[in-house]
């Protein structure tokens, strides 16, 4: 369960806990604008920024390439026996840099390669998929992921023999106190919990609230919990549309307050759009 004040337990925390229990020596690197180092026993963690991060066009792809090469170089210096690389770290085919450094590489899918039902159609996107698929056929020793769709896409385009290991997000009941039924069915309360971003479907929630109000009938209240780049825009839209009674923009909540929202709601909504490669959001498991 999460410690008091935390919204959730991060995957990195769980990975470090497993490494410590198993007695492994490990180097964990994440991309972050703030350079940082931390050593705890045999486990070292580093934050390193991506060069050219935030750029578009060729700069974006060059950033991916440079970061893949940087990670492979650090892994070779560390004398790693295995590199486990999260989805989104770089283009998958660029992870060939690890093979050239004689380090086996496995991929951990937090997200899918493309949104389910929205396969890449553009020329560049199809070329990247072709190269990525060749990597999964010939350059990747194994993959793991958060949903069955991750397995389907990892093995797409002829990579049927790729070993795949599924994992799931799990929580104990003790992490969700207070446990009680919502007080009443009117209004019907729906909670959105996550990053407040356009790709997460937050603007669609506003459209839903408008449509339900115009239709009349059952009273529905949406509670938007989380932080993100679209938070201010969502608040402005709710105010301008006069939706204050049916959309509550709560922002980021501490764990105790979030548990109160869970306990009082009748349903949780995850309206991820087809522009985002979401795998299995933790809120689904919660």
Secondary structure as the mmCIF struct_conf table of DSSP 4:
data_model
#
loop_
_struct_conf.conf_type_id
_struct_conf.id
_struct_conf.beg_label_comp_id
_struct_conf.beg_label_asym_id
_struct_conf.beg_label_seq_id
_struct_conf.end_label_comp_id
_struct_conf.end_label_asym_id
_struct_conf.end_label_seq_id
HELX_LH_PP_P HELX_LH_PP_P1 UNK A 2 UNK A 3
TURN_TY1_P TURN_TY1_P1 UNK A 4 UNK A 5
BEND BEND1 UNK A 7 UNK A 8
HELX_RH_AL_P HELX_RH_AL_P1 UNK A 11 UNK A 22
TURN_TY1_P TURN_TY1_P2 UNK A 23 UNK A 23
STRN STRN1 UNK A 26 UNK A 31
BEND BEND2 UNK A 33 UNK A 34
STRN STRN2 UNK A 36 UNK A 40
TURN_TY1_P TURN_TY1_P3 UNK A 41 UNK A 42
STRN STRN3 UNK A 43 UNK A 48
HELX_LH_PP_P HELX_LH_PP_P2 UNK A 49 UNK A 50
TURN_TY1_P TURN_TY1_P4 UNK A 51 UNK A 54
TURN_TY1_P TURN_TY1_P5 UNK A 57 UNK A 57
HELX_RH_AL_P HELX_RH_AL_P2 UNK A 58 UNK A 78
TURN_TY1_P TURN_TY1_P6 UNK A 79 UNK A 79
BEND BEND3 UNK A 81 UNK A 81
STRN STRN4 UNK A 82 UNK A 86
TURN_TY1_P TURN_TY1_P7 UNK A 87 UNK A 88
BEND BEND4 UNK A 89 UNK A 90
HELX_RH_3T_P HELX_RH_3T_P1 UNK A 92 UNK A 95
HELX_RH_AL_P HELX_RH_AL_P3 UNK A 96 UNK A 100
TURN_TY1_P TURN_TY1_P8 UNK A 101 UNK A 102
STRN STRN5 UNK A 104 UNK A 109
BEND BEND5 UNK A 110 UNK A 110
STRN STRN6 UNK A 111 UNK A 111
BEND BEND6 UNK A 113 UNK A 114
TURN_TY1_P TURN_TY1_P9 UNK A 116 UNK A 117
BEND BEND7 UNK A 122 UNK A 122
HELX_RH_AL_P HELX_RH_AL_P4 UNK A 123 UNK A 138
TURN_TY1_P TURN_TY1_P10 UNK A 139 UNK A 139
BEND BEND8 UNK A 141 UNK A 141
STRN STRN7 UNK A 142 UNK A 145
BEND BEND9 UNK A 146 UNK A 147
HELX_RH_AL_P HELX_RH_AL_P5 UNK A 148 UNK A 154
TURN_TY1_P TURN_TY1_P11 UNK A 155 UNK A 155
HELX_RH_3T_P HELX_RH_3T_P2 UNK A 156 UNK A 158
TURN_TY1_P TURN_TY1_P12 UNK A 160 UNK A 161
STRN STRN8 UNK A 164 UNK A 166
HELX_RH_3T_P HELX_RH_3T_P3 UNK A 173 UNK A 176
BEND BEND10 UNK A 178 UNK A 178
BEND BEND11 UNK A 183 UNK A 183
BEND BEND12 UNK A 185 UNK A 187
STRN STRN9 UNK A 188 UNK A 193
BEND BEND13 UNK A 194 UNK A 194
HELX_RH_3T_P HELX_RH_3T_P4 UNK A 198 UNK A 200
TURN_TY1_P TURN_TY1_P13 UNK A 201 UNK A 201
HELX_RH_AL_P HELX_RH_AL_P6 UNK A 202 UNK A 215
BEND BEND14 UNK A 217 UNK A 218
STRN STRN10 UNK A 220 UNK A 225
TURN_TY1_P TURN_TY1_P14 UNK A 229 UNK A 230
HELX_RH_AL_P HELX_RH_AL_P7 UNK A 231 UNK A 240
TURN_TY1_P TURN_TY1_P15 UNK A 241 UNK A 242
TURN_TY1_P TURN_TY1_P16 UNK A 244 UNK A 246
STRN STRN11 UNK A 247 UNK A 251
BEND BEND15 UNK A 252 UNK A 252
HELX_RH_AL_P HELX_RH_AL_P8 UNK A 255 UNK A 264
BEND BEND16 UNK A 266 UNK A 266
STRN STRN12 UNK A 267 UNK A 268
TURN_TY1_P TURN_TY1_P17 UNK A 274 UNK A 275
BEND BEND17 UNK A 276 UNK A 276
STRN STRN13 UNK A 278 UNK A 278
HELX_RH_AL_P HELX_RH_AL_P9 UNK A 282 UNK A 285
#
